[in-house]
Amino acid sequence: MGAIVSAVPMWGLVALGGLVLVQITLDVVSLLDLYRRPVEQVAFANKWIWVAVILVVSTVGAIIYLAAGRKPAILSEGTPASPPAVRTENVAETLYGPRDGSDQG
């Protein structure tokens, strides 16, 4: 075993270690996201299928889940889709206070 590892150049071992780190990170991120996400926001509405895909297919399974296995969150009726636009006239008043009508200049 030692002879096999010693035959691999150092840059190869570093690259292999980086790939292993990327694979573990992708698996952890995808499994945590799957755990925290409600069933309604998961494709096929079955988390166990996605656990199997992530763990069995390894790196590609985690990428497939992150790309296609998640549904976007559903907005409730009381939640605005985007924050209200800020008018430029109101920015100066917000920063410096309202004008008093007199010109000091």
N, CA, C and O atoms as a GROMACS GRO file, in nm:
protein
  420
    1MET      N    1   0.083  -0.118   0.000
    1MET     CA    2   0.000   0.000   0.000
    1MET      C    3   0.087   0.124   0.000
    1MET      O    4   0.057   0.220  -0.072
    2GLY      N    5   0.194   0.125   0.080
    2GLY     CA    6   0.284   0.240   0.087
    2GLY      C    7   0.354   0.264  -0.046
    2GLY      O    8   0.380   0.379  -0.082
    3ALA      N    9   0.385   0.156  -0.119
    3ALA     CA   10   0.453   0.172  -0.248
    3ALA      C   11   0.359   0.235  -0.350
    3ALA      O   12   0.403   0.312  -0.436
    4ILE      N   13   0.230   0.204  -0.342
    4ILE     CA   14   0.134   0.261  -0.436
    4ILE      C   15   0.118   0.410  -0.410
    4ILE      O   16   0.117   0.490  -0.504
    5VAL      N   17   0.107   0.448  -0.284
    5VAL     CA   18   0.090   0.589  -0.249
    5VAL      C   19   0.217   0.667  -0.281
    5VAL      O   20   0.210   0.781  -0.326
    6SER      N   21   0.332   0.609  -0.258
    6SER     CA   22   0.456   0.680  -0.286
    6SER      C   23   0.479   0.697  -0.436
    6SER      O   24   0.556   0.785  -0.476
    7ALA      N   25   0.415   0.617  -0.520
    7ALA     CA   26   0.430   0.630  -0.665
    7ALA      C   27   0.349   0.746  -0.720
    7ALA      O   28   0.375   0.792  -0.831
    8VAL      N   29   0.251   0.795  -0.645
    8VAL     CA   30   0.168   0.906  -0.689
    8VAL      C   31   0.239   1.036  -0.657
    8VAL      O   32   0.286   1.054  -0.544
    9PRO      N   33   0.247   1.128  -0.753
    9PRO     CA   34   0.312   1.256  -0.723
    9PRO      C   35   0.234   1.336  -0.619
    9PRO      O   36   0.115   1.315  -0.599
   10MET      N   37   0.304   1.428  -0.554
   10MET     CA   38   0.243   1.505  -0.446
   10MET      C   39   0.124   1.586  -0.495
   10MET      O   40   0.022   1.593  -0.426
   11TRP      N   41   0.134   1.648  -0.614
   11TRP     CA   42   0.022   1.727  -0.666
   11TRP      C   43  -0.100   1.639  -0.690
   11TRP      O   44  -0.213   1.687  -0.679
   12GLY      N   45  -0.080   1.513  -0.721
   12GLY     CA   46  -0.191   1.420  -0.740
   12GLY      C   47  -0.263   1.391  -0.609
   12GLY      O   48  -0.386   1.382  -0.604
   13LEU      N   49  -0.185   1.375  -0.501
   13LEU     CA   50  -0.245   1.352  -0.371
   13LEU      C   51  -0.322   1.476  -0.323
   13LEU      O   52  -0.429   1.464  -0.263
   14VAL      N   53  -0.267   1.594  -0.349
   14VAL     CA   54  -0.335   1.718  -0.311
   14VAL      C   55  -0.466   1.732  -0.389
   14VAL      O   56  -0.569   1.768  -0.332
   15ALA      N   57  -0.462   1.704  -0.520
   15ALA     CA   58  -0.582   1.713  -0.603
   15ALA      C   59  -0.686   1.611  -0.557
   15ALA      O   60  -0.805   1.642  -0.550
   16LEU      N   61  -0.643   1.491  -0.525
   16LEU     CA   62  -0.734   1.388  -0.477
   16LEU      C   63  -0.796   1.429  -0.344
   16LEU      O   64  -0.916   1.409  -0.322
   17GLY      N   65  -0.717   1.486  -0.255
   17GLY     CA   66  -0.770   1.535  -0.127
   17GLY      C   67  -0.871   1.646  -0.147
   17GLY      O   68  -0.972   1.651  -0.077
   18GLY      N   69  -0.845   1.736  -0.243
   18GLY     CA   70  -0.940   1.843  -0.273
   18GLY      C   71  -1.072   1.789  -0.327
   18GLY      O   72  -1.179   1.837  -0.290
   19LEU      N   73  -1.064   1.689  -0.415
   19LEU     CA   74  -1.186   1.628  -0.468
   19LEU      C   75  -1.266   1.557  -0.361
   19LEU      O   76  -1.390   1.563  -0.361
   20VAL      N   77  -1.198   1.491  -0.269
   20VAL     CA   78  -1.268   1.425  -0.158
   20VAL      C   79  -1.336   1.530  -0.070
   20VAL      O   80  -1.449   1.509  -0.025
   21LEU      N   81  -1.268   1.641  -0.045
   21LEU     CA   82  -1.327   1.749   0.035
   21LEU      C   83  -1.450   1.808  -0.033
   21LEU      O   84  -1.549   1.837   0.033
   22VAL      N   85  -1.445   1.827  -0.166
   22VAL     CA   86  -1.560   1.878  -0.240
   22VAL      C   87  -1.676   1.780  -0.232
   22VAL      O   88  -1.791   1.821  -0.212
   23GLN      N   89  -1.648   1.651  -0.247
   23GLN     CA   90  -1.754   1.550  -0.241
   23GLN      C   91  -1.820   1.547  -0.104
   23GLN      O   92  -1.943   1.543  -0.096
   24ILE      N   93  -1.744   1.550   0.002
   24ILE     CA   94  -1.801   1.547   0.136
   24ILE      C   95  -1.881   1.673   0.163
   24ILE      O   96  -1.989   1.667   0.222
   25THR      N   97  -1.830   1.788   0.119
   25THR     CA   98  -1.902   1.915   0.138
   25THR      C   99  -2.034   1.914   0.064
   25THR      O  100  -2.136   1.954   0.121
   26LEU      N  101  -2.036   1.868  -0.061
   26LEU     CA  102  -2.161   1.861  -0.137
   26LEU      C  103  -2.261   1.768  -0.070
   26LEU      O  104  -2.380   1.799  -0.063
   27ASP      N  105  -2.214   1.654  -0.022
   27ASP     CA  106  -2.305   1.560   0.045
   27ASP      C  107  -2.364   1.620   0.172
   27ASP      O  108  -2.484   1.608   0.196
   28VAL      N  109  -2.281   1.686   0.252
   28VAL     CA  110  -2.329   1.744   0.377
   28VAL      C  111  -2.428   1.857   0.349
   28VAL      O  112  -2.533   1.866   0.412
   29VAL      N  113  -2.394   1.945   0.253
   29VAL     CA  114  -2.483   2.057   0.220
   29VAL      C  115  -2.617   2.007   0.168
   29VAL      O  116  -2.721   2.057   0.210
   30SER      N  117  -2.616   1.910   0.079
   30SER     CA  118  -2.741   1.860   0.023
   30SER      C  119  -2.824   1.784   0.127
   30SER      O  120  -2.946   1.796   0.128
   31LEU      N  121  -2.759   1.707   0.214
   31LEU     CA  122  -2.835   1.636   0.318
   31LEU      C  123  -2.893   1.733   0.421
   31LEU      O  124  -3.006   1.713   0.467
   32LEU      N  125  -2.818   1.836   0.458
   32LEU     CA  126  -2.873   1.937   0.550
   32LEU      C  127  -2.990   2.013   0.488
   32LEU      O  128  -3.090   2.039   0.554
   33ASP      N  129  -2.977   2.048   0.360
   33ASP     CA  130  -3.086   2.117   0.293
   33ASP      C  131  -3.209   2.027   0.285
   33ASP      O  132  -3.322   2.073   0.307
   34LEU      N  133  -3.189   1.901   0.255
   34LEU     CA  134  -3.300   1.807   0.248
   34LEU      C  135  -3.366   1.790   0.384
   34LEU      O  136  -3.489   1.781   0.392
   35TYR      N  137  -3.288   1.787   0.491
   35TYR     CA  138  -3.342   1.773   0.626
   35TYR      C  139  -3.426   1.894   0.665
   35TYR      O  140  -3.533   1.878   0.725
   36ARG      N  141  -3.380   2.012   0.632
   36ARG     CA  142  -3.448   2.135   0.673
   36ARG      C  143  -3.567   2.171   0.584
   36ARG      O  144  -3.654   2.247   0.626
   37ARG      N  145  -3.572   2.120   0.463
   37ARG     CA  146  -3.677   2.156   0.368
   37ARG      C  147  -3.805   2.077   0.394
   37ARG      O  148  -3.798   1.956   0.416
   38PRO      N  149  -3.922   2.144   0.394
   38PRO     CA  150  -4.049   2.070   0.410
   38PRO      C  151  -4.073   1.975   0.292
   38PRO      O  152  -4.022   1.997   0.182
   39VAL      N  153  -4.150   1.870   0.317
   39VAL     CA  154  -4.176   1.769   0.215
   39VAL      C  155  -4.242   1.830   0.092
   39VAL      O  156  -4.219   1.785  -0.020
   40GLU      N  157  -4.324   1.935   0.112
   40GLU     CA  158  -4.394   1.997   0.000
   40GLU      C  159  -4.298   2.064  -0.097
   40GLU      O  160  -4.333   2.086  -0.213
   41GLN      N  161  -4.176   2.096  -0.053
   41GLN     CA  162  -4.080   2.164  -0.137
   41GLN      C  163  -3.974   2.070  -0.194
   41GLN      O  164  -3.870   2.115  -0.243
   42VAL      N  165  -4.000   1.940  -0.187
   42VAL     CA  166  -3.906   1.841  -0.241
   42VAL      C  167  -3.973   1.772  -0.359
   42VAL      O  168  -4.089   1.733  -0.352
   43ALA      N  169  -3.898   1.757  -0.468
   43ALA     CA  170  -3.952   1.687  -0.585
   43ALA      C  171  -3.985   1.544  -0.549
   43ALA      O  172  -3.913   1.480  -0.472
   44PHE      N  173  -4.092   1.493  -0.602
   44PHE     CA  174  -4.147   1.359  -0.576
   44PHE      C  175  -4.204   1.345  -0.436
   44PHE      O  176  -4.256   1.239  -0.401
   45ALA      N  177  -4.198   1.450  -0.355
   45ALA     CA  178  -4.254   1.454  -0.219
   45ALA      C  179  -4.211   1.334  -0.134
   45ALA      O  180  -4.288   1.286  -0.052
   46ASN      N  181  -4.089   1.288  -0.153
   46ASN     CA  182  -4.036   1.177  -0.075
   46ASN      C  183  -3.889   1.202  -0.046
   46ASN      O  184  -3.806   1.198  -0.136
   47LYS      N  185  -3.858   1.229   0.079
   47LYS     CA  186  -3.721   1.260   0.115
   47LYS      C  187  -3.630   1.138   0.110
   47LYS      O  188  -3.510   1.150   0.083
   48TRP      N  189  -3.685   1.019   0.135
   48TRP     CA  190  -3.602   0.899   0.139
   48TRP      C  191  -3.544   0.866   0.002
   48TRP      O  192  -3.434   0.812  -0.008
   49ILE      N  193  -3.617   0.897  -0.103
   49ILE     CA  194  -3.564   0.876  -0.238
   49ILE      C  195  -3.440   0.963  -0.258
   49ILE      O  196  -3.340   0.918  -0.312
   50TRP      N  197  -3.450   1.088  -0.213
   50TRP     CA  198  -3.338   1.180  -0.232
   50TRP      C  199  -3.219   1.144  -0.143
   50TRP      O  200  -3.105   1.165  -0.182
   51VAL      N  201  -3.244   1.092  -0.024
   51VAL     CA  202  -3.132   1.046   0.060
   51VAL      C  203  -3.057   0.935  -0.012
   51VAL      O  204  -2.934   0.934  -0.013
   52ALA      N  205  -3.130   0.842  -0.072
   52ALA     CA  206  -3.066   0.732  -0.145
   52ALA      C  207  -2.989   0.785  -0.265
   52ALA      O  208  -2.877   0.742  -0.291
   53VAL      N  209  -3.048   0.879  -0.340
   53VAL     CA  210  -2.980   0.934  -0.458
   53VAL      C  211  -2.852   1.006  -0.415
   53VAL      O  212  -2.748   0.989  -0.479
   54ILE      N  213  -2.859   1.086  -0.310
   54ILE     CA  214  -2.742   1.162  -0.265
   54ILE      C  215  -2.631   1.069  -0.219
   54ILE      O  216  -2.514   1.091  -0.251
   55LEU      N  217  -2.666   0.965  -0.142
   55LEU     CA  218  -2.563   0.879  -0.086
   55LEU      C  219  -2.512   0.774  -0.184
   55LEU      O  220  -2.393   0.742  -0.183
   56VAL      N  221  -2.599   0.719  -0.268
   56VAL     CA  222  -2.557   0.612  -0.359
   56VAL      C  223  -2.484   0.667  -0.481
   56VAL      O  224  -2.381   0.614  -0.522
   57VAL      N  225  -2.539   0.774  -0.538
   57VAL     CA  226  -2.480   0.828  -0.660
   57VAL      C  227  -2.366   0.925  -0.627
   57VAL      O  228  -2.299   0.975  -0.717
   58SER      N  229  -2.346   0.952  -0.501
   58SER     CA  230  -2.236   1.031  -0.450
   58SER      C  231  -2.239   1.174  -0.500
   58SER      O  232  -2.341   1.241  -0.486
   59THR      N  233  -2.130   1.224  -0.559
   59THR     CA  234  -2.120   1.365  -0.595
   59THR      C  235  -2.225   1.405  -0.696
   59THR      O  236  -2.286   1.512  -0.683
   60VAL      N  237  -2.248   1.324  -0.795
   60VAL     CA  238  -2.348   1.356  -0.899
   60VAL      C  239  -2.488   1.357  -0.838
   60VAL      O  240  -2.571   1.439  -0.879
   61GLY      N  241  -2.516   1.271  -0.744
   61GLY     CA  242  -2.647   1.269  -0.678
   61GLY      C  243  -2.673   1.395  -0.599
   61GLY      O  244  -2.784   1.447  -0.601
   62ALA      N  245  -2.571   1.445  -0.530
   62ALA     CA  246  -2.587   1.570  -0.456
   62ALA      C  247  -2.611   1.687  -0.551
   62ALA      O  248  -2.692   1.774  -0.522
   63ILE      N  249  -2.541   1.688  -0.663
   63ILE     CA  250  -2.560   1.795  -0.761
   63ILE      C  251  -2.699   1.785  -0.823
   63ILE      O  252  -2.764   1.888  -0.843
   64ILE      N  253  -2.746   1.665  -0.852
   64ILE     CA  254  -2.881   1.648  -0.908
   64ILE      C  255  -2.986   1.697  -0.809
   64ILE      O  256  -3.081   1.765  -0.848
   65TYR      N  257  -2.969   1.664  -0.682
   65TYR     CA  258  -3.065   1.712  -0.582
   65TYR      C  259  -3.065   1.864  -0.574
   65TYR      O  260  -3.171   1.926  -0.577
   66LEU      N  261  -2.948   1.924  -0.565
   66LEU     CA  262  -2.940   2.069  -0.551
   66LEU      C  263  -2.993   2.141  -0.676
   66LEU      O  264  -3.046   2.251  -0.665
   67ALA      N  265  -2.979   2.079  -0.793
   67ALA     CA  266  -3.024   2.144  -0.916
   67ALA      C  267  -3.171   2.117  -0.947
   67ALA      O  268  -3.242   2.208  -0.991
   68ALA      N  269  -3.219   1.995  -0.923
   68ALA     CA  270  -3.354   1.960  -0.967
   68ALA      C  271  -3.446   1.908  -0.858
   68ALA      O  272  -3.567   1.900  -0.880
   69GLY      N  273  -3.394   1.872  -0.744
   69GLY     CA  274  -3.476   1.809  -0.641
   69GLY      C  275  -3.550   1.904  -0.550
   69GLY      O  276  -3.636   1.862  -0.473
   70ARG      N  277  -3.517   2.031  -0.559
   70ARG     CA  278  -3.580   2.129  -0.469
   70ARG      C  279  -3.681   2.212  -0.546
   70ARG      O  280  -3.656   2.254  -0.659
   71LYS      N  281  -3.795   2.234  -0.484
   71LYS     CA  282  -3.896   2.323  -0.540
   71LYS      C  283  -3.883   2.458  -0.471
   71LYS      O  284  -3.844   2.463  -0.354
   72PRO      N  285  -3.915   2.567  -0.540
   72PRO     CA  286  -3.906   2.697  -0.473
   72PRO      C  287  -4.011   2.711  -0.363
   72PRO      O  288  -4.116   2.648  -0.367
   73ALA      N  289  -3.981   2.794  -0.266
   73ALA     CA  290  -4.073   2.817  -0.155
   73ALA      C  291  -4.197   2.888  -0.205
   73ALA      O  292  -4.190   2.975  -0.292
   74ILE      N  293  -4.312   2.851  -0.150
   74ILE     CA  294  -4.439   2.911  -0.188
   74ILE      C  295  -4.462   3.032  -0.099
   74ILE      O  296  -4.455   3.023   0.023
   75LEU      N  297  -4.490   3.147  -0.162
   75LEU     CA  298  -4.516   3.268  -0.085
   75LEU      C  299  -4.658   3.266  -0.033
   75LEU      O  300  -4.751   3.227  -0.104
   76SER      N  301  -4.674   3.309   0.090
   76SER     CA  302  -4.809   3.318   0.144
   76SER      C  303  -4.874   3.447   0.092
   76SER      O  304  -4.805   3.535   0.042
   77GLU      N  305  -5.004   3.457   0.104
   77GLU     CA  306  -5.076   3.570   0.049
   77GLU      C  307  -5.042   3.701   0.118
   77GLU      O  308  -5.050   3.806   0.054
   78GLY      N  309  -5.005   3.698   0.244
   78GLY     CA  310  -4.976   3.821   0.317
   78GLY      C  311  -4.833   3.870   0.297
   78GLY      O  312  -4.800   3.981   0.337
   79THR      N  313  -4.747   3.789   0.235
   79THR     CA  314  -4.608   3.825   0.217
   79THR      C  315  -4.589   3.892   0.082
   79THR      O  316  -4.629   3.835  -0.020
   80PRO      N  317  -4.531   4.010   0.077
   80PRO     CA  318  -4.507   4.073  -0.053
   80PRO      C  319  -4.398   3.998  -0.129
   80PRO      O  320  -4.305   3.945  -0.069
   81ALA      N  321  -4.411   3.994  -0.261
   81ALA     CA  322  -4.314   3.922  -0.343
   81ALA      C  323  -4.180   3.992  -0.344
   81ALA      O  324  -4.076   3.927  -0.351
   82SER      N  325  -4.179   4.125  -0.335
   82SER     CA  326  -4.055   4.200  -0.332
   82SER      C  327  -4.074   4.320  -0.240
   82SER      O  328  -4.186   4.365  -0.219
   83PRO      N  329  -3.966   4.371  -0.188
   83PRO     CA  330  -3.979   4.487  -0.100
   83PRO      C  331  -4.027   4.608  -0.180
   83PRO      O  332  -4.001   4.617  -0.300
   84PRO      N  333  -4.096   4.700  -0.115
   84PRO     CA  334  -4.145   4.817  -0.187
   84PRO      C  335  -4.028   4.902  -0.237
   84PRO      O  336  -3.924   4.912  -0.173
   85ALA      N  337  -4.048   4.961  -0.354
   85ALA     CA  338  -3.944   5.043  -0.414
   85ALA      C  339  -3.923   5.170  -0.331
   85ALA      O  340  -4.019   5.229  -0.279
   86VAL      N  341  -3.800   5.211  -0.320
   86VAL     CA  342  -3.768   5.333  -0.247
   86VAL      C  343  -3.760   5.447  -0.347
   86VAL      O  344  -3.688   5.439  -0.446
   87ARG      N  345  -3.833   5.551  -0.322
   87ARG     CA  346  -3.831   5.668  -0.410
   87ARG      C  347  -3.712   5.755  -0.373
   87ARG      O  348  -3.676   5.767  -0.256
   88THR      N  349  -3.651   5.814  -0.474
   88THR     CA  350  -3.533   5.896  -0.449
   88THR      C  351  -3.565   6.022  -0.371
   88THR      O  352  -3.480   6.074  -0.298
   89GLU      N  353  -3.688   6.072  -0.384
   89GLU     CA  354  -3.726   6.190  -0.308
   89GLU      C  355  -3.728   6.160  -0.158
   89GLU      O  356  -3.696   6.247  -0.077
   90ASN      N  357  -3.766   6.040  -0.122
   90ASN     CA  358  -3.777   6.003   0.019
   90ASN      C  359  -3.641   5.972   0.082
   90ASN      O  360  -3.628   5.976   0.204
   91VAL      N  361  -3.542   5.941   0.001
   91VAL     CA  362  -3.412   5.903   0.056
   91VAL      C  363  -3.348   6.022   0.127
   91VAL      O  364  -3.297   6.008   0.238
   92ALA      N  365  -3.352   6.138   0.064
   92ALA     CA  366  -3.292   6.256   0.126
   92ALA      C  367  -3.364   6.292   0.255
   92ALA      O  368  -3.300   6.328   0.354
   93GLU      N  369  -3.496   6.282   0.255
   93GLU     CA  370  -3.571   6.313   0.377
   93GLU      C  371  -3.542   6.212   0.487
   93GLU      O  372  -3.537   6.247   0.604
   94THR      N  373  -3.523   6.088   0.449
   94THR     CA  374  -3.492   5.985   0.546
   94THR      C  375  -3.354   6.008   0.607
   94THR      O  376  -3.336   5.991   0.728
   95LEU      N  377  -3.257   6.046   0.523
   95LEU     CA  378  -3.121   6.065   0.572
   95LEU      C  379  -3.104   6.195   0.650
   95LEU      O  380  -3.038   6.198   0.754
   96TYR      N  381  -3.163   6.304   0.598
   96TYR     CA  382  -3.134   6.436   0.655
   96TYR      C  383  -3.253   6.501   0.725
   96TYR      O  384  -3.239   6.608   0.784
   97GLY      N  385  -3.367   6.440   0.720
   97GLY     CA  386  -3.487   6.497   0.781
   97GLY      C  387  -3.566   6.578   0.679
   97GLY      O  388  -3.516   6.611   0.572
   98PRO      N  389  -3.690   6.611   0.714
   98PRO     CA  390  -3.773   6.685   0.619
   98PRO      C  391  -3.725   6.830   0.602
   98PRO      O  392  -3.667   6.890   0.693
   99ARG      N  393  -3.752   6.882   0.484
   99ARG     CA  394  -3.716   7.022   0.457
   99ARG      C  395  -3.808   7.114   0.536
   99ARG      O  396  -3.925   7.084   0.557
  100ASP      N  397  -3.752   7.225   0.580
  100ASP     CA  398  -3.835   7.320   0.655
  100ASP      C  399  -3.887   7.432   0.565
  100ASP      O  400  -3.962   7.517   0.612
  101GLY      N  401  -3.850   7.434   0.439
  101GLY     CA  402  -3.902   7.532   0.346
  101GLY      C  403  -3.814   7.655   0.331
  101GLY      O  404  -3.833   7.730   0.235
  102SER      N  405  -3.721   7.679   0.420
  102SER     CA  406  -3.634   7.796   0.407
  102SER      C  407  -3.504   7.756   0.340
  102SER      O  408  -3.453   7.646   0.361
  103ASP      N  409  -3.451   7.847   0.260
  103ASP     CA  410  -3.326   7.820   0.188
  103ASP      C  411  -3.210   7.884   0.264
  103ASP      O  412  -3.201   8.006   0.270
  104GLN      N  413  -3.122   7.805   0.320
  104GLN     CA  414  -3.011   7.855   0.399
  104GLN      C  415  -2.890   7.891   0.312
  104GLN      O  416  -2.801   7.963   0.357
  105GLY      N  417  -2.887   7.841   0.186
  105GLY     CA  418  -2.774   7.847   0.096
  105GLY      C  419  -2.726   7.975   0.062
  105GLY      O  420  -2.630   7.986  -0.014
   0.00000   0.00000   0.00000
